[in-house]
Amino acid sequence: MIAVDGGYDTCRKYDIVPDLIVGDFDSVQESDMPQIAEIAKIAPDHVVVLPTEKDDTDMRAAIRIGLLEGCQEFRIYGGMGGRLEHTLANLQCLIYLKQCSAVGYLMDDKMTAFVMQNKTVWFKPAAKGFLSLFSIGEKASGVTIRNLKYEMQDGEMTNSFPIGISNEFIGKTVQCDGGAGNACSDLIRKRITGARRGRIERRQKNGAVWKTKFQAAPFCLCSGTTK
């Protein structure tokens, strides 16, 4: 458990003792600073003080430390819902983790975001909520979605048209097969209009398949809400 900057306040709130505290501590409550200073004095290896002026965000710096310690799976809590630029930076951290051959999940109580590349992700029939797919790169080609409310066969997504937004689970096994490219999935309702609707098929099959082959960029980012 790594408490990143103001994340230490949350750890204290829920009586969680982090293994490591990292940050420049510009967002930590002033009342917590004496305790952090005491921990740094007693166990200096458990506190990493970052400079306030740096290229890395506190989150990315913490991820780099985790990678150096051999961590291969990261679950990031509290990284959404605040300042938009922080959320976007944390989404970029997911891509960074994938580049490092690690796995990252950006999570809160309603939403999970993660990056896929050349892998298959399954959702069980019991999954409920919404699922969306976005192209992060300029274009995502060969996108196939099966056994969600709206299906697509060898379609195309771009980063200027959110055609993949707001799909819905329909009680079938969903397979997301991410190819070589950039896309983002978000579990919310889907609306398809115009000529693009011609590529959407509402099939009723036993196994839901989400197959993507992205030619323009190397990653697929999935995020969304489930019940």
Buried (B, 14 or more C-beta within 10 A) or exposed (E): EBBBBBBBBBBBEEEEEBEBBBBBBEBBEEEBEEEBEEBBEEEEEBBBBBEEEEEBBBBBBBBBBBBEEEBEEBEBBBBBEEEEEBBEBBBBBBBBBBEEEBBBBBBBEEBBBBBBBBEEBBBEBEBBBBBBBBBBBBBBBBBBBBBBBBBBBEBBBBBEEBBBBBBBBBEBBBBBBBBBBBBBBBBBBBEBEEEBEEBBEEEEEEEBBBBBBBBBBBBBBBBBBBE
